[in-house]
Amino acid sequence: MAQAFIADRVVTPQGTRRAAVLLEDGAGGVIRAVCNVGELPVNARVTDFGERALLPGLVDTHVHINEPGRTEWEGFATATRAAAAGGYTTLVDMPLNCLPETTTVAALELKRAAAARRCMVDWAAWGGAVEDNQADLLPLARAGVRGFKCFLIYPGCDGFTMIGRKQLERALPAIAESGLPLLVHAELAGPIDAAMETLRDADWRRYATYLASRPDEAELAAIRMMIQLCREYGFRLHIVHLATALALPELSAARAEGLPITVETCPHYLYFAAEEIGDGATLLKCAPPIRGAGNRDALWQGLREGGIDLIATDHSPCPPEMKRVDEGRFDRAWGGIASLSVALPVVWGDAVRRGFGLEDLARWMAEAPAARAGLSGRVGSLQAGRDANFVVFDPEAEFTVTAERLHTRHAISPYVGERLRGVVRATYLRGELVYEGGRFAGELRGREIRP
Ligand SMILES: [Zn+2]
């Protein structure tokens, strides 16, 4: 029997309207059509969500799941539960902090084995481009990674090596040939080392010290270098977690030139501001750092003008003791913020205040990330032929974040205690309910997704 889901606000690439999402009969939860309610087959089994909004299932292209090897930090089981509670139905996993790092096909296969039968939602993998794996890049591409991630600076954790310009230039022909994007952690050590020289005797409990240690110039220098290499080698360049809005004019100029560049920012850069971060508040340590309130406004402007394509969480949890909350020293705390379960309302509240709508949310958090990971044919929008992944969203409701709502392995996040707007009522994966009102489906249906 045909199955359909109706809501007053179904958010599609063509706009938002009262509509029905009709599934293919017995075809594994694929959308047959998004149509008017009057066009449904008479015998369709219908679920009507009334005035709630139906958003496409969100796609997060920047998640550190940390499994295999560091499952005590997060892992597939808990990350995908947090994702389901947050309205995410597809995660793309970063190749580092897991052991082994995803820099060879053998490591990718170990990750697949670790993920099997543990996932509440779907996932895919990024591969790593490190100092010595140039020969592994094309095999990784053939084995199904969605692109490559590299660090131009020490990644904060041993194992996954940063890549220097010389090694990068050895890797770029293969990356260009693969047609897959290169995701770059864009900070260069030079400006950071110079800043550190002046901070030897600084008070590392102060957020201002940490902010000064990772200046805008570190991002700007890295982005300039990558634009130059992009022009030279013709690969697809993706700047992850852009924190400084000062880079936007140069990035936009490069794109206007025709270079294939995309840009992401993260919920924490759009929500918090340096002026509001208390000393010792190491839960807010991440790299690049959260910058000032004027910069935050400029990032929103970047989203408005299209210079920033998408929002990804950079969900990067760790055991609580690594955040060194008692000590409060920013130089010793792990850099990473966990936000999978709350990122949607974190972004939505400010988006509404700044005059954006549900279509913008769907574009930034589902459609554009799916495109960046080469998964647009499968996920990221409510339209015929795509997986019936969607979020039942209540855009007007409010709630206060509690530790119980995080669903991550460790219930720590700087968002605990924040009052947010927009509640994820339910999440569906390929037409099946996986999360509703704080409860999860018993069956784990998540799997690796391929284009
Ligand atoms: Zn990251």
Boltz pocket constraint, residues with backbone or C-beta under 6 A from the ligand:
constraints:
  - pocket:
      binder: B
      contacts: [[A, 62], [A, 64], [A, 94], [A, 314], [A, 316]]
      max_distance: 6.0
